[in-house]
Every structure is written in structure tokens, then in C-alpha cells.
Amino acid sequence: MNQQAGLNHVDAARSREVAEASREQDWQRPSFAKGLYMGDADFSLIDPFPQPDPDAAARGAHFLSRLDALVQNIDAARIEAEARIPDETIAGLRGIGAFGMKIPTEYGGLGLSLLDYGRALMRIGSVSPAIGALLSAHQSIGVPEPVKSFGTEQQKRTYLPRCAAGAISAFLLTENDVGSDPARLGTKARLSEDGEHYILDGAKLWTTNGVVAELLVVMAAVAPHEATGSQPAGRGGITAFVVEADSAGITVENRNAFMGLRGIENGVTRFHGVKVPVANRLGKEGSGLKIALSTLNTGRLSIPAMCAGAGKWATKIAREWSAARVQWGHPIGRHQAVASKLSYIAASTYALESVFELSASLADAGMKDVRIEAALAKLYSSEVSCKIADELLQIRGGRGYETAASLAERGERAVPVEQLVRDLRINRIFEGSTEIMHLLIAREAVDAHLQAAGDLARSDSSMEQKAKAALGASGFYAKWLPQLALGSGNLPTAYSGHGPLARHLRYVERASRRIARQTFAGMARWQAAMERQQNFLGHIVDIGAELFAMAAVISKTHALQEAQDGRHDAALALAEAFCEQATLRCEEHFERLWRNTTQTDDKLAQRLLDGDFSWLEEGVHDVSAGTGPWIADWSQQQRPDARRLYGPGAGQAEPTADANG
């Protein structure tokens, strides 16, 4: 093994070690989604559909009515044109307590449930996704959530009332060369000699809300240290800090611009000798990544909420346009090619709403472990909503590709479909890209296999260790595998209480056992190399996501039936259509587990990286060539002329690197 390969192996091993140490590894509460991947589809965990607490529901309804009145006066076109959220809009949101939706009432917040918080984001996001991003970044991953969950009582009383009153916050983890691999974090924090504060140095990229925030949650690597001042010796590691955004040494050097979310306040934030009191540390040294991951467990549910809102809007536009637009003597919605798209949009939107409501309700109830549910909801919703938007654009044709402003100038209804496509696209990247979500969910889904396999699943195990582990694994599989042969899904009368949807529940149960068998086959084939089979694991995860969505749809529809809700008959039609469509998608994923072009693709990609196909790139001009490096070198010291360009204290010169030593 050459030196570079050795370094890469060490880096990879270290990254896995950091990620594994930061996982919540115990499963003390049941999880429906985890059971799906193990062949145990226990519908009693989600059916009957969880019902909200009446008092919480009343608080939510009161706030949503106030929010509805406010959003009617938001000028979404102005936000898109100016790429800014107007001050009066922010003031209006502060006035109704929107910045404290998730904050408990004892700390000045509204204390809304996750369900009503998501319904609020659904409304706001349908008007302006940039405002949705502002509020969700502040409350789902910004200061309120980690302080509420991990802060001391003093920290809660110091920061939560400020956040509830409208002090905008941001979460800073990503760096220039660090995305989903925090083991390589470059921002450092060292304890001062008197033990009174930490000193932060480094820079953060894509800091949503960071441009205008008053408070920041910053992740930084602390080196192990001896006892200092009044502080005992520390183990170091990635650590979370609450930082005042106007602290000396902080500069916001750029306000980033993107293809969508034009009003988002996202930038580059640099720390140079920033003093942070020890009292501002969240949790212990080394617990920062665990805090971040735990925060994201429920924080991710903001994306499914806004995706469901986008689906609802798309359904409305698709219905209205397809009924009004006439071709060949009939509304286009009456033509089969368009009708199939309408069916997909409506049925999938019902699924998006069901997935969000089920996941949020389970989290609110607090009786289930929703790690996989929340991750699946984020993954599934971000992918499906993008396809819905693309289908809507296709239905609208040239008017879908044309901007709303241009449509208005021609005297037509200003329908921002192309903006919807641009705005939704970030959700497949936000808070864990689709590819990373596949790996994260797969890791949790195969956890029982990895525990049973032990050293068999570790590439650095000796033959003796592997042999010993094989004996232990055989005991687990001897009990587990026979349970996957038959189940309630094989009984034609199972789930009869669900009427026409019973057959789909039986499919979910059978497919759950099938996933488990296929996962076992993969473990038997690849063992320690299983983690590198990302395409295989991706299909496994996607099958589980479809099954979870089917189960959510069926549970919601059953709840409407039990409540004798007048919408039940229509919901049943949506549910049947969705389940039929999802079943076909599952079968395609099952087929591609073993029949695919993965090996060919890997070889071709390697040759592409090696330059074997450079001739294919001839005949075009790259206008970006010579404009800068692929990734900027952030190891340089702060520019002598650096200023806080945006946010609190904008325009104030910061101390130069030389002045700070």
C-alpha cells in the first residue's frame, strides 16, 4: 500500500470512528421504520394514526389563523425580484411569535407541536420558500432546538426568550472542504490559559441565516488539554458553542447567491481569535456532533412539511390549468398522457402529507424512536416533490418554463412554476444530500446485522476474529431467518378492517420480509465490503421509503374512515392510486438490486477520472476556466481589510491578522 493510500485508509477509518461514536446507538423505543427493514412490519405502531393533544391543537389552530392573515399580505414577487425578505415582513412574523413556534411557553415561545409547526411552514413555504428557510433554519437546527434539548437551565433562560422574541439564529457546521465528513473539521477552539473562555479560529460556509443572525451555534474541534485555570482536563473533540454574532473577530465575508431561494440569507462566516465564554459551551467537550445529529432527527421534518405544501400548490395549479387549457377539443387533463401526470401529482401529494403528518405526530407523542422515520420523510419528500414540480412544469409547457414576471408582463396569470422547480431543488441537498441520507438510513437499517456480524463486518479483523464472529452470527440468523418465510401478508384475510387497502398492507408486510432477506443476502455476499455497495443499499433504502409512505397513506385514510370524515371516499381513491404506483416502483428497485450496471459504471467512472475520455470534451468552451480554484484555500489568514459586510455591526472593521498575532 503506497503512502497516499495509507493516509486515505487512516482518514476513512478516522471518519467512520467519529461518525460511529456520534450515533445514538441504543434502540430503547420501538420504531416502525426500523422494523420495516428487519422484516417486522408492526402496523400497530402507526395505526391508529396518532392524534394530537387537544390543548396543543387549539394553540396551533389559533396561531395558524393569525399566520394565514399575515401571509396574505406578503409580496412574494418582491422577494424573488429583490432577493431579500423585507424588514416589514420580518417584523410581522416577530409580531405573531413565528420565531418562537417550537420554543416552550415557559421560555416565551408558543410551544407548538411539530405537527402544527410543520403546518405553519407549509403555509409560509407556499408563499415564499425563502421565508420558510429563514424560520426553519432558526428553529429546527439553529439555537432554539439544541439549547432546548441539551442546554443548561441557565442557557435556556438566557437564549430561548431572545430567540422567541425574534433574535435570528443560525447553525454553523459545514466548511469549505468539509460537508458530510466532520472528522476533518478545520474550525478550532482552544481553551484560554485562565480557563474562562475558548478562542475560535476558522471559517464556515453556507451559513443559512448567518448573514443576519444575532446568535450562532458553531461546531469546532477542541484539542485535548490539561487542567487550565478553573477548568478540569478535557478530552476535546467536536464541540458545540453558542456564539454572539457581533463578537469581535467575526466577519461575514460574502452573501452567497443560489439558483433558488433568492431571499435566503446565506453566507461565509469567519472566526479569528473569537472569545467564547466557557458558559456558552453546549454539553461536554466532544459531544458536538452528537448534538448536531440529534437536533437533525426532528429538525429534518421541516423539509417534508414544506415539500407537502409545494405538492398541494402544484396539485391546485395542475388541476386548474389542465381543466382550462383545451387541445384537440378537450381539456388537456382529459388526455391520457396528461391524466397520468395528474394522477401522480395528486396521489403523491397525499402521500407527502401523510408521511409528514405521521412522522411529526409520532415525534410529538414521544413514544416511538423516529430517527429512521424522520430521515425517510426527508429523503422521500425531497425527491418526490422535485418530480411533482417537474411534471407540473411539463403540463404547463412553455408557460411552466417562463418566469412569473414575464407571464404578468404579457397579461397572463403570474404562476411561478419555474421558481418552484428551482426552490425545491435544494431540499435534495439541505440537511444531508440524498446520497448521504441513503447511507445514514442504511447504517441504521442494517444495525442489527452489523451487531450480529461483529468482526465479520470489519475489514481489519483477523481470520481468527472472523471465525469467532461467524459462530455468534449463526445463532442470530438461525432464529431470525425462519421468521422471514411466512407472515400475515401471506394470509388473504389479513388486515380486512382496512377494506380495499388491505391488499396493499399485505404487500407492505411481504415486501418488508423480502427487504430483510435481500439485505441478508447482501451481507452474506459482501460482509465487510457491504458499506461500499452504495447502489445496493440505496435501492434497499428506497424500497423502505416507498413502503413507509404506503403505510402512512393507509393509516391516514383509515383514520379518516374511523372519524367518519367526509373526505374519506376521495382519500381512498388517492390512497389506492398511490399504493398501486408505489408497488410498481418497489418492484423496479427489487429488480435493480441484482440486475444493474454498477460494475461497468465503476470502471467507466475510473477511466473518466483518469482522463481516458478527455477527447469527448473537445469542441466546447469552458467560461469558468481561469476564474479561480475549484475549492478556495481558506487556510490563509483573514484579509487585512476584512469587514463585517452584513448583519449586526455591518461596516465595522475587524482587527487585522497582524494585530491579533
C-alpha positions in Angstrom: 0.0 0.0 0.0 1.5 3.3 -1.0 1.8 6.2 1.4 -1.2 8.1 -0.1 -3.4 5.0 0.0 -2.3 4.5 3.7 -3.3 8.1 4.5 -6.6 7.7 2.8 -7.3 4.5 4.8 -6.4 6.2 8.0 -8.6 9.2 7.1 -11.5 6.9 6.2 -11.1 4.9 9.4 -11.0 8.0 11.5 -14.1 9.4 9.8 -16.0 6.2 10.4 -14.9 6.2 14.0 -16.1 9.8 14.6 -19.4 9.1 12.9 -20.0 5.9 14.8 -19.1 7.4 18.1 -21.6 10.2 17.5 -24.6 7.9 16.7 -27.3 7.3 19.2 -26.8 3.5 19.3 -29.5 2.3 21.7 -33.0 1.5 20.5 -35.0 1.7 23.7 -38.2 2.7 22.0 -39.9 0.9 19.1 -39.6 2.1 15.5 -42.0 1.2 12.7 -39.5 2.1 10.0 -36.6 0.2 11.5 -38.9 -2.9 11.7 -39.7 -2.5 8.0 -36.0 -3.2 7.2 -35.9 -6.2 9.5 -38.9 -7.9 8.1 -41.2 -6.9 11.0 -43.8 -4.5 9.8 -45.7 -3.8 13.0 -48.6 -1.7 11.9 -49.9 -1.3 15.5 -47.1 1.2 15.9 -48.7 3.6 13.4 -52.3 2.6 13.3 -54.5 4.1 14.7 -53.0 7.3 13.4 -51.5 9.3 16.4 -53.9 12.0 17.5 -52.7 15.4 18.8 -53.3 16.7 22.3 -56.5 18.8 22.3 -54.9 21.8 24.1 -51.8 21.7 21.8 -54.2 21.5 18.8 -56.1 24.5 20.0 -52.9 26.6 20.4 -51.9 25.5 16.9 -55.2 26.4 15.3 -55.1 29.9 16.9 -51.6 30.6 15.6 -52.3 29.3 12.2 -55.3 31.6 11.8 -53.1 34.6 12.7 -50.4 33.3 10.3 -53.0 32.9 7.4 -53.9 36.6 7.9 -50.3 37.6 7.8 -49.1 35.7 4.7 -51.9 37.1 2.6 -50.0 40.4 2.7 -46.6 39.0 1.8 -45.3 40.2 -1.6 -43.6 37.0 -2.8 -42.8 38.5 -6.2 -40.9 41.3 -4.5 -38.8 38.8 -2.5 -38.0 37.0 -5.7 -37.1 40.2 -7.6 -35.0 41.8 -4.9 -33.6 38.6 -3.4 -34.4 40.0 0.1 -37.1 39.4 2.7 -38.4 42.9 3.5 -37.9 44.2 7.0 -41.7 44.7 7.4 -42.2 41.0 6.7 -39.7 40.0 9.4 -41.4 42.4 11.8 -44.8 40.9 11.1 -43.5 37.4 11.7 -42.0 38.6 15.0 -45.3 40.2 15.9 -47.2 36.9 15.9 -44.4 34.9 17.5 -43.3 33.0 14.5 -39.7 32.9 15.6 -40.8 31.0 18.8 -43.1 28.4 17.3 -41.2 25.4 18.7 -39.9 27.1 21.9 -41.8 26.1 25.1 -44.2 28.7 26.6 -42.2 28.9 29.8 -39.4 30.5 27.8 -41.6 32.9 25.9 -42.4 30.7 22.9 -45.7 29.4 21.5 -45.0 25.8 22.4 -46.5 24.4 19.2 -46.4 20.7 18.3 -44.1 19.6 15.5 -47.3 18.9 13.5 -48.6 22.5 13.8 -45.1 23.9 13.3 -44.9 22.0 10.0 -48.3 23.1 9.0 -47.1 26.7 9.6 -44.1 26.1 7.4 -46.4 24.6 4.8 -48.3 27.8 4.6 -45.3 30.1 4.7 -43.3 28.0 2.2 -46.2 28.1 -0.3 -45.9 31.8 -0.4 -42.1 32.2 -0.1 -39.7 29.2 0.4 -37.0 31.7 1.4 -39.1 32.7 4.5 -39.7 29.0 5.2 -35.9 28.5 5.1 -35.3 31.5 7.4 -37.8 30.2 10.1 -36.8 26.5 9.8 -33.1 27.2 9.9 -33.7 29.3 13.0 -35.9 26.8 14.9 -35.1 23.4 13.5 -31.3 23.5 13.6 -30.4 26.9 14.9 -30.0 27.9 18.6 -33.5 27.1 19.9 -33.5 23.3 19.2 -30.0 22.3 20.6 -30.4 24.7 23.6 -33.8 23.3 24.4 -32.6 19.7 24.2 -29.0 20.0 25.5 -28.6 23.4 27.2 -28.4 24.1 30.9 -31.3 25.8 32.6 -29.3 29.0 32.6 -28.6 28.7 28.9 -32.3 28.1 28.2 -33.3 31.2 30.2 -30.6 33.3 28.5 -31.2 32.4 24.9 -34.7 30.9 24.3 -36.6 34.1 25.2 -34.4 36.1 22.9 -35.0 33.6 20.1 -38.7 33.5 20.7 -38.8 37.3 20.5 -37.2 37.2 17.1 -33.4 37.2 17.6 -32.5 35.2 14.4 -30.1 32.3 14.9 -28.0 30.1 12.6 -26.3 26.7 12.7 -22.7 26.6 11.5 -21.1 23.2 10.7 -20.2 23.0 7.0 -16.8 24.2 5.9 -15.1 24.8 2.6 -13.8 21.3 2.3 -15.9 19.6 5.0 -19.5 18.6 4.2 -20.7 15.2 5.5 -17.3 14.3 6.9 -17.0 16.3 10.2 -13.9 14.3 11.3 -11.9 16.7 9.1 -13.3 19.9 10.8 -11.0 22.8 10.4 -12.5 25.3 12.8 -10.6 25.1 16.1 -11.4 26.1 19.6 -8.7 26.3 22.3 -9.2 26.9 26.0 -7.7 30.1 27.3 -4.9 29.9 30.0 -7.3 31.2 32.7 -10.0 28.6 31.7 -12.6 31.3 31.3 -13.2 31.1 27.6 -12.5 29.3 24.3 -10.8 31.0 21.4 -12.3 30.2 18.0 -10.5 30.3 14.7 -11.7 29.1 11.3 -14.4 29.6 8.8 -17.8 28.3 7.9 -19.6 28.0 4.5 -23.3 28.1 3.5 -24.3 29.5 6.8 -28.1 29.8 6.4 -29.3 32.9 8.4 -25.6 33.5 9.2 -25.7 36.8 7.3 -28.3 38.3 9.5 -28.2 36.2 12.7 -27.7 37.5 16.2 -26.9 34.1 17.7 -24.9 31.2 16.2 -24.4 27.6 17.1 -20.9 26.8 16.0 -19.2 23.4 15.8 -15.5 23.5 16.4 -12.8 20.9 17.1 -11.2 21.2 20.6 -7.8 19.6 21.2 -7.4 17.5 24.4 -6.0 19.7 27.1 -4.6 19.6 30.7 -6.4 21.3 33.6 -6.5 25.1 32.9 -7.5 27.8 35.3 -10.8 26.7 36.9 -11.4 24.1 34.2 -10.5 20.4 34.6 -8.6 18.5 31.9 -10.7 18.0 28.8 -11.0 15.2 26.3 -11.6 17.6 23.4 -13.3 16.6 20.2 -16.0 18.3 18.1 -17.9 20.7 20.4 -20.9 23.0 20.1 -20.9 26.6 21.2 -23.5 29.4 21.3 -21.8 32.5 19.9 -22.9 36.1 19.8 -22.8 37.1 16.1 -21.5 40.6 16.9 -18.4 39.2 18.8 -15.1 40.8 18.0 -13.3 38.7 15.4 -16.3 37.6 13.4 -16.7 38.6 9.8 -19.3 37.8 7.3 -17.3 38.0 4.1 -19.9 37.0 1.5 -23.6 36.7 0.9 -24.0 33.7 -1.3 -26.4 33.6 -4.2 -28.1 30.4 -5.5 -30.3 29.1 -8.3 -33.3 29.2 -6.0 -34.4 30.6 -2.6 -33.4 34.0 -3.8 -34.3 35.6 -0.4 -32.2 33.3 1.7 -29.6 34.9 3.9 -26.7 32.5 3.5 -23.0 33.4 3.6 -19.4 32.8 4.6 -18.6 33.4 8.3 -15.0 33.6 9.5 -13.7 33.5 13.1 -10.4 35.0 14.1 -9.5 34.9 17.7 -13.2 35.0 18.8 -13.6 34.7 22.6 -16.5 32.5 23.7 -17.2 32.1 27.4 -17.0 28.6 28.7 -20.6 29.0 29.9 -21.6 29.1 26.2 -20.5 25.6 25.5 -23.4 23.2 24.8 -22.9 19.9 26.5 -19.5 18.4 27.2 -16.4 18.7 25.0 -16.6 16.1 22.2 -20.4 16.0 22.2 -21.0 18.5 19.4 -21.5 16.1 16.6 -24.0 14.0 18.7 -25.8 17.2 19.5 -25.9 18.1 15.8 -27.2 14.7 14.7 -29.8 14.5 17.4 -31.0 18.0 16.5 -31.4 16.9 12.9 -33.5 13.9 13.9 -36.6 16.0 14.3 -35.2 19.2 12.6 -35.3 17.4 9.2 -39.2 17.3 9.5 -39.3 20.9 8.4 -38.4 19.9 4.8 -41.2 17.3 4.5 -43.6 19.9 5.7 -42.6 22.4 3.0 -42.4 19.7 0.4 -46.0 18.7 1.2 -47.0 22.4 0.9 -45.3 22.5 -2.5 -47.2 19.4 -3.6 -50.5 20.9 -2.5 -49.8 24.1 -4.5 -48.7 22.0 -7.6 -51.9 20.0 -7.4 -54.0 23.1 -7.4 -52.2 24.7 -10.4 -52.2 21.4 -12.3 -55.9 20.9 -11.8 -56.9 24.5 -12.7 -54.6 24.6 -15.8 -55.5 21.2 -17.1 -59.2 22.0 -16.9 -58.8 25.4 -18.6 -56.3 24.5 -21.3 -58.1 23.0 -24.4 -56.3 21.0 -27.1 -58.0 18.9 -29.9 -61.4 19.8 -28.5 -60.8 18.6 -24.9 -59.2 19.9 -21.8 -55.7 18.6 -21.7 -56.4 16.8 -18.4 -58.8 14.6 -20.3 -55.9 13.3 -22.5 -54.3 10.1 -21.1 -50.7 11.4 -21.3 -51.6 14.4 -19.0 -54.1 12.4 -16.9 -51.3 10.0 -15.7 -49.2 13.0 -14.6 -52.2 14.5 -12.8 -52.8 11.2 -11.0 -49.1 11.0 -10.0 -49.1 14.6 -8.7 -52.3 14.3 -6.6 -51.6 10.8 -5.3 -48.0 11.7 -4.4 -49.1 14.9 -2.7 -51.5 12.9 -0.5 -48.5 10.6 0.4 -46.3 13.6 1.2 -48.9 15.0 3.6 -49.4 11.6 5.1 -45.7 11.0 5.6 -45.1 14.4 7.2 -48.2 14.1 9.5 -47.4 10.6 10.6 -43.7 11.4 11.3 -44.5 14.6 13.1 -47.3 13.0 15.1 -45.0 10.1 16.2 -42.3 12.6 17.3 -44.9 14.7 19.2 -46.2 11.6 21.0 -42.7 10.8 22.1 -43.4 7.1 22.5 -41.5 5.9 19.4 -38.0 6.2 18.1 -38.3 8.3 15.0 -34.7 8.5 13.8 -35.4 6.5 10.6 -38.9 7.9 10.2 -37.6 11.5 10.1 -34.7 10.6 7.8 -37.0 8.7 5.4 -39.5 11.5 5.4 -36.8 14.0 4.5 -35.3 11.7 1.8 -38.6 10.7 0.3 -40.3 14.1 0.3 -37.3 16.0 -1.2 -37.1 13.5 -4.1 -40.9 13.2 -4.8 -41.6 16.9 -4.6 -39.0 17.6 -7.2 -40.6 15.2 -9.5 -44.0 16.7 -8.9 -42.7 20.1 -9.8 -41.0 18.8 -12.9 -44.3 17.1 -14.0 -46.2 20.4 -13.3 -43.7 22.3 -15.5 -44.2 19.7 -18.3 -48.0 20.1 -18.0 -47.7 23.9 -18.2 -45.3 23.6 -21.2 -43.7 26.9 -22.2 -45.7 28.7 -19.6 -44.1 26.5 -17.0 -40.6 27.4 -18.2 -41.4 31.1 -18.4 -41.0 33.3 -15.3 -44.0 34.6 -13.4 -42.8 38.2 -14.0 -42.7 37.6 -17.8 -46.1 36.0 -17.7 -47.5 39.0 -15.9 -45.9 41.4 -18.4 -47.8 39.6 -21.1 -51.1 39.9 -19.2 -51.3 36.3 -18.1 -51.6 34.8 -14.6 -48.2 35.0 -12.9 -47.8 31.4 -12.0 -44.2 30.8 -10.7 -43.7 27.1 -11.7 -40.1 27.6 -12.9 -39.4 29.2 -9.5 -40.9 26.2 -7.7 -38.5 23.9 -9.6 -35.5 26.0 -8.6 -36.6 26.4 -5.0 -37.3 22.8 -4.3 -34.1 21.5 -5.8 -32.1 22.4 -2.7 -34.1 20.1 -0.5 -32.3 17.1 -2.0 -29.1 18.6 -0.6 -30.1 20.5 2.5 -29.5 18.8 5.9 -28.0 15.7 4.2 -27.9 15.1 0.5 -29.9 12.2 -1.0 -26.8 10.1 -1.3 -25.8 10.8 2.4 -29.3 10.1 3.6 -29.2 6.7 1.8 -26.0 5.8 3.7 -27.3 7.2 7.0 -30.6 5.3 6.8 -28.8 2.2 5.5 -26.5 2.3 8.5 -29.4 2.4 10.9 -31.4 -0.1 9.0 -28.7 -2.8 9.0 -27.6 -2.1 12.6 -28.9 -5.4 13.8 -26.9 -7.2 11.1 -23.7 -5.4 11.9 -24.1 -6.1 15.6 -24.8 -9.8 14.9 -21.9 -10.0 12.4 -19.5 -8.3 14.7 -15.9 -8.7 13.4 -17.3 -10.2 10.2 -18.4 -6.7 9.2 -15.0 -5.1 10.0 -12.3 -5.1 7.3 -9.4 -5.0 9.7 -10.5 -8.2 11.6 -8.2 -11.2 11.7 -9.2 -14.6 10.4 -9.5 -15.8 14.0 -11.8 -12.9 14.9 -13.9 -13.5 11.8 -14.3 -17.2 12.6 -15.3 -16.5 16.2 -17.8 -13.8 15.0 -19.3 -16.3 12.4 -20.3 -18.6 15.3 -22.1 -15.8 17.1 -23.8 -14.6 13.9 -25.1 -18.0 13.1 -27.1 -18.0 16.4 -28.8 -14.7 15.5 -29.6 -15.8 11.9 -30.8 -19.2 13.0 -33.6 -17.5 14.9 -34.3 -14.6 12.6 -34.2 -16.1 9.1 -37.1 -18.6 9.6 -39.3 -15.7 10.7 -39.0 -14.2 7.2 -40.6 -17.2 5.4 -44.2 -16.5 6.2 -46.2 -13.7 7.7 -49.6 -12.1 7.8 -49.1 -10.7 4.3 -49.5 -14.3 3.0 -53.0 -14.6 4.5 -55.7 -13.4 2.2 -57.9 -12.2 5.1 -55.3 -10.2 6.9 -56.0 -6.5 7.6 -59.6 -6.9 6.5 -60.6 -3.9 8.6 -58.8 -1.7 6.1 -61.2 -2.6 3.3 -59.8 -2.1 -0.3 -56.4 -1.1 1.2 -55.9 -4.4 2.9 -54.2 -5.9 -0.1 -51.7 -3.1 -0.1 -51.0 -3.6 3.6 -50.4 -7.3 2.8 -47.9 -6.2 0.1 -46.1 -3.9 2.6 -45.7 -6.8 5.0 -44.5 -9.2 2.4 -42.1 -6.7 0.9 -40.7 -5.9 4.4 -39.7 -9.5 4.8 -38.3 -9.5 1.3 -36.1 -6.5 2.0 -34.8 -8.3 5.1 -33.9 -11.4 3.0 -32.2 -9.3 0.3 -30.2 -7.4 3.0 -29.1 -10.7 4.5 -28.0 -11.9 1.0 -26.0 -8.7 0.6 -24.3 -9.2 4.0 -23.5 -12.8 3.2 -22.0 -11.8 -0.2 -20.0 -8.7 0.7 -19.6 -8.9 4.5 -17.1 -6.1 5.5 -17.4 -4.6 1.9 -21.1 -4.1 2.3 -20.6 -0.4 3.2 -19.1 0.2 -0.2 -22.2 -1.2 -2.0 -23.8 2.2 -2.1 -26.1 1.5 -5.0 -27.4 -1.7 -3.5 -28.0 0.0 -0.2 -29.7 2.9 -1.9 -32.3 0.6 -3.5 -32.9 -1.1 -0.2 -33.5 2.3 1.5 -35.7 3.5 -1.4 -37.9 0.3 -1.1 -38.3 1.0 2.6 -39.2 4.6 1.9 -42.0 3.6 -0.5 -43.3 1.1 2.0 -43.2 3.7 4.7 -45.2 6.1 2.5 -47.7 3.4 1.7 -48.2 2.6 5.3 -48.6 6.3 6.2 -51.2 6.8 3.5 -53.2 3.7 4.6 -53.1 4.7 8.3 -54.2 8.3 7.5 -57.0 7.0 5.2 -58.1 4.6 7.9 -58.2 7.4 10.5 -60.5 9.4 8.2 -62.8 6.4 7.8 -62.9 5.9 11.6 -63.7 9.5 12.1 -66.4 9.4 9.5 -64.7 12.3 7.8 -66.5 13.4 4.6 -63.1 13.3 2.8 -62.7 9.6 3.2 -64.1 8.4 -0.1 -61.8 10.8 -2.0 -58.9 10.0 0.2 -59.5 6.3 -0.5 -59.2 6.9 -4.3 -55.9 8.8 -3.7 -54.6 6.0 -1.5 -55.4 3.2 -3.9 -53.8 5.1 -6.8 -50.7 5.9 -4.7 -50.2 2.3 -3.4 -50.5 0.9 -7.0 -47.9 3.4 -8.2 -45.6 2.8 -5.3 -45.8 -1.0 -5.7 -44.5 -0.8 -9.2 -41.7 1.4 -8.1 -40.8 -1.1 -5.3 -40.7 -3.9 -7.9 -38.3 -1.9 -10.0 -36.0 -1.3 -7.1 -36.1 -5.1 -6.2 -35.1 -5.9 -9.8 -32.2 -3.5 -9.8 -30.7 -4.9 -6.6 -29.0 -7.6 -8.5 -29.5 -6.7 -12.2 -27.7 -3.4 -12.7 -24.6 -1.8 -14.4 -22.8 -0.9 -11.2 -19.5 -2.7 -12.1 -19.5 -1.2 -15.6 -20.3 2.2 -14.2 -17.5 2.0 -11.6 -14.9 1.0 -14.2 -16.0 3.7 -16.7 -16.0 6.4 -14.0 -12.5 5.5 -13.0 -11.3 5.8 -16.6 -13.1 9.1 -16.9 -11.3 10.4 -13.8 -8.0 9.1 -15.3 -8.6 11.2 -18.4 -9.2 8.4 -20.9 -12.2 10.2 -22.4 -10.8 13.8 -22.5 -11.3 13.8 -26.2 -15.1 13.6 -25.5 -14.8 17.2 -24.1 -13.4 18.7 -27.2 -15.5 21.3 -29.2 -16.8 23.4 -26.3 -15.6 26.4 -24.3 -15.5 26.4 -20.5 -16.2 30.0 -19.5 -15.4 29.2 -15.8 -11.7 28.3 -16.6 -9.3 30.6 -15.0 -11.8 32.3 -12.7 -10.5 30.6 -9.6 -9.7 27.2 -8.0 -12.3 24.5 -7.5 -12.1 25.0 -3.8 -10.7 28.2 -2.3 -7.8 28.0 0.2 -9.2 29.0 3.5 -6.0 28.3 5.4 -4.9 31.8 4.7 -5.2 34.4 7.4 -8.0 36.9 7.4 -7.6 39.7 4.9 -6.2 42.9 6.5 -9.2 44.8 5.1 -11.8 42.3 6.2 -15.0 43.9 7.4 -18.3 42.6 8.7 -20.1 43.1 5.5 -23.6 42.0 6.6 -25.7 41.6 9.7 -25.0 43.0 13.2 -22.3 45.6 13.2 -22.1 45.7 9.4 -19.4 48.1 8.1 -17.2 47.8 11.2 -13.6 47.0 10.5 -12.3 43.9 12.3 -8.8 43.6 13.8 -6.3 42.5 11.2 -4.4 39.3 11.4 -1.3 41.0 12.4 -3.0 42.9 15.2 -4.3 39.7 16.7 -0.9 37.9 16.4 
